[in-house]
């Protein structure tokens, strides 16, 4: 951990300010059907020049609020190809630091796209508000060019917290996120009324792999995380899997892909 902060500090200490049109935006994630995933958050970077490194330190809630970041991934992001990248999450202080540093890879190219995707849960998720903050030696946001010059930026928080008190109008199940996934993925579903819910995972041969949910649940927006393990606790192999939900008279099946 100490070495990581040293690397981030090295970027900051050698950086000299240069004007540039760069923007870091926090926003809701949309799934493949363009439906907003209420508890999924993305950090998006728009930049007009190459970058050799970046660090983003944000506060997402007040200390004591019942909300946490439970998962993150770099799949399909602008940092995916970097060896040195991480999201450092503190669910006590309610902060997150995301960094990426170019080693032998190509520089981060100009353009627009996500840096990281986060999953948030908690009773106070409607209180989430992302703002730049200081974590350790990292102050807010640092964007550094290959010439070791710090570039200016704009920050925008476009994340709209869900109204957790509003009940869904219909039964529904959503595409897991991320998909394809590595290690863990989140499955969301909606219950307009109380119902017995059974959510199961099957492999491509139709064999049952895991029962994720089998219980009476109250109405509301629900989610469950699958860690890619079967009932025995063994990690399953890469491939196509299906999740089937039975909730009252509602039935549906969705496909997902596990990649390693």
ABEGO torsion letter per residue (X at the ends): XAAAAAAAAAAAAABBBBBBBBBBBBBBBBBAAGBBBAABBBBBBBBABBBABBBBBBBABBBGBBBBBABBBABGBAAAABABBBBBBBAAAGBBBBBBBBBABBBBBBEBEBABBBBBBEAAAAABBBBBBBBEABBEBBBBBAAGBBBBBBBBBABBBBBAABBBABBBBBBBOBOBBBGBBBBBBBBABBBBBBBBBBBAAGBBABBABBBBBBBEBBBBBBAGBBAAGBBBBBEBBBBBBBBEABBBBBBBBBBX
